[in-house]
Amino acid sequence: MANMFEKCAADREAEQRKIEKTVSAPAAAEDEKRTTLSLSLTVSDKKALKMMAAERETTIAAIIHEWVQEHLEEVNG
């Protein structure tokens, strides 16, 4: 008789591999060489970006990167 927990263990392992693949996928973008960009914004736009970054527990640079990626998909899609 097979162990009654084998299927649960196999399902959990598959789920874990899927999670690890999803979580580690963006690492390639993080390894990409970075450059500095000077950007002139309104004071209110800068405050809004800072608030968004704080709420998401990320950086303004990450928000801008995300925006660029989304719009590249629209252009290339």
Backbone bond lengths (Angstrom), bond angles and torsions (degrees), N, CA, C in turn:
res aa  C-N    CA-C-N  psi(-1)  N-CA   C-N-CA  omega(-1)  CA-C   N-CA-C  phi
1 M - - - 1.455 - - 1.528 108.71 -
2 A 1.306 115.34 133.82 1.466 120.94 -179.53 1.530 109.40 -73.91
3 N 1.298 114.39 151.01 1.460 120.40 177.19 1.527 108.51 -62.65
4 M 1.314 117.58 129.56 1.459 120.84 -176.36 1.537 113.00 -66.81
5 F 1.322 116.49 -13.32 1.455 119.94 -179.62 1.533 113.03 -97.68
6 E 1.342 117.59 -3.99 1.461 120.78 -177.52 1.527 112.50 -58.23
7 K 1.322 117.03 -45.86 1.470 120.16 -178.58 1.522 110.11 -64.15
8 C 1.316 117.42 -43.51 1.469 120.46 178.22 1.526 110.75 -61.45
9 A 1.318 116.56 -41.74 1.467 120.54 179.85 1.526 110.49 -65.24
10 A 1.333 116.74 -42.69 1.462 120.66 179.74 1.526 110.28 -64.94
11 D 1.323 117.24 -41.94 1.467 121.25 178.15 1.528 110.59 -63.04
12 R 1.304 116.53 -41.53 1.468 121.50 -179.92 1.524 110.93 -65.38
13 E 1.328 116.75 -41.40 1.464 120.42 177.99 1.522 111.16 -63.12
14 A 1.317 117.45 -41.88 1.466 121.69 178.49 1.529 110.39 -64.12
15 E 1.321 115.56 -41.98 1.466 120.00 178.03 1.526 110.67 -63.74
16 Q 1.320 116.87 -41.52 1.462 121.20 179.47 1.525 110.91 -63.09
17 R 1.329 117.90 -42.80 1.475 121.14 178.23 1.531 110.15 -61.80
18 K 1.325 116.34 -41.20 1.468 120.79 179.16 1.530 110.05 -62.89
19 I 1.322 117.24 -43.84 1.466 121.88 179.33 1.520 110.43 -63.06
20 E 1.331 116.54 -46.26 1.469 120.51 -179.28 1.523 111.24 -62.41
21 K 1.324 117.16 -39.50 1.457 121.20 178.72 1.526 110.30 -64.32
22 T 1.326 117.37 -43.10 1.454 122.05 -179.86 1.519 111.29 -66.41
23 V 1.297 117.01 -43.65 1.458 121.67 -177.35 1.523 111.32 -70.28
24 S 1.306 117.96 -37.78 1.461 120.40 -176.73 1.518 113.00 -84.43
25 A 1.308 120.05 -14.18 1.465 122.33 -177.98 1.526 113.19 -59.16
26 P 1.340 120.63 -44.87 1.456 119.72 -178.93 1.528 114.21 -67.43
27 A 1.304 118.61 -9.93 1.460 121.15 -178.75 1.516 111.99 -58.11
28 A 1.326 117.67 -31.87 1.459 120.54 179.35 1.522 110.67 -60.92
29 A 1.326 117.18 -40.45 1.460 120.66 178.92 1.525 110.90 -67.23
30 E 1.335 116.97 -34.59 1.459 120.47 179.36 1.520 111.61 -67.95
31 D 1.331 117.32 -28.37 1.453 121.91 -179.97 1.522 112.13 -79.33
32 E 1.319 116.37 -14.16 1.457 120.81 -178.65 1.527 109.98 -63.96
33 K 1.328 116.10 142.01 1.462 121.22 -179.42 1.525 109.79 -60.73
34 R 1.324 116.27 139.32 1.452 121.67 -178.77 1.520 110.75 -106.45
35 T 1.328 115.27 158.42 1.453 122.13 176.16 1.518 107.83 -138.31
36 T 1.316 116.31 164.35 1.460 121.09 179.92 1.521 109.73 -98.20
37 L 1.314 115.33 140.96 1.460 121.99 179.10 1.516 108.26 -127.69
38 S 1.326 116.47 126.09 1.462 119.81 174.39 1.516 107.18 -89.92
39 L 1.315 115.73 130.25 1.453 120.85 -173.50 1.520 109.09 -136.54
40 S 1.306 116.20 130.02 1.454 120.87 177.97 1.525 109.42 -98.14
41 L 1.327 115.63 120.32 1.467 121.93 -179.62 1.517 109.62 -125.23
42 T 1.312 115.82 162.44 1.458 118.56 170.82 1.518 107.92 -72.53
43 V 1.292 115.89 158.02 1.465 120.31 179.01 1.528 109.89 -59.84
44 S 1.332 116.52 -40.42 1.472 119.24 -178.59 1.532 111.20 -68.71
45 D 1.328 118.07 -35.51 1.465 119.97 176.90 1.524 110.80 -65.50
46 K 1.324 116.38 -41.16 1.468 120.03 178.95 1.529 110.38 -63.77
47 K 1.330 116.81 -43.36 1.466 120.05 177.97 1.523 110.61 -61.42
48 A 1.330 116.29 -41.52 1.465 120.43 -179.34 1.528 110.50 -63.05
49 L 1.334 116.42 -44.34 1.466 119.98 178.69 1.524 111.31 -63.43
50 K 1.331 116.73 -41.02 1.472 120.13 178.86 1.525 110.54 -63.16
51 M 1.332 116.60 -41.05 1.470 120.40 179.12 1.531 110.46 -65.55
52 M 1.336 116.83 -43.30 1.466 120.58 178.53 1.529 110.32 -60.19
53 A 1.319 115.49 -44.95 1.461 119.99 -179.39 1.528 110.72 -63.08
54 A 1.312 116.60 -42.92 1.468 120.31 -179.98 1.530 110.86 -64.27
55 E 1.330 116.81 -43.00 1.463 120.55 179.77 1.521 111.95 -63.13
56 R 1.327 116.39 -36.43 1.466 121.16 -178.79 1.531 112.13 -89.26
57 E 1.331 116.20 -2.51 1.469 121.83 -177.19 1.526 110.32 55.23
58 T 1.332 115.63 49.76 1.450 122.23 -179.87 1.523 109.02 -140.72
59 T 1.313 117.60 -164.03 1.458 121.68 -179.48 1.527 110.24 -114.08
60 I 1.321 114.80 162.07 1.465 119.38 174.75 1.526 109.17 -61.59
61 A 1.324 117.04 -40.17 1.462 120.85 178.86 1.531 110.93 -58.12
62 A 1.322 117.53 -40.54 1.468 121.22 179.76 1.526 110.63 -66.75
63 I 1.320 117.14 -38.50 1.464 120.86 178.18 1.527 109.82 -64.51
64 I 1.325 117.02 -44.64 1.461 120.75 179.57 1.531 109.90 -64.90
65 H 1.333 117.08 -41.10 1.469 120.49 177.88 1.528 110.43 -59.80
66 E 1.316 116.73 -44.84 1.461 122.33 178.97 1.530 110.09 -59.31
67 W 1.332 116.50 -43.90 1.467 121.68 179.67 1.527 110.44 -61.76
68 V 1.326 116.76 -45.17 1.468 121.02 179.51 1.524 109.87 -60.61
69 Q 1.334 117.28 -46.17 1.461 120.78 -179.48 1.523 111.54 -60.53
70 E 1.329 117.42 -43.00 1.469 121.19 179.20 1.519 110.97 -61.63
71 H 1.319 116.91 -42.19 1.457 119.74 -177.87 1.519 112.48 -76.25
72 L 1.322 117.66 -27.90 1.461 119.79 172.93 1.515 110.72 -64.55
73 E 1.325 116.61 -39.30 1.458 121.38 178.22 1.521 110.26 -62.66
74 E 1.340 117.77 -39.56 1.459 121.70 178.30 1.529 110.65 -64.63
75 V 1.318 116.42 -42.51 1.455 121.35 -178.13 1.537 110.66 -70.37
76 N 1.329 115.29 -44.88 1.467 120.48 -176.61 1.524 113.03 -85.52
77 G 1.345 115.65 -18.31 1.459 121.65 -173.72 1.465 114.80 -59.99
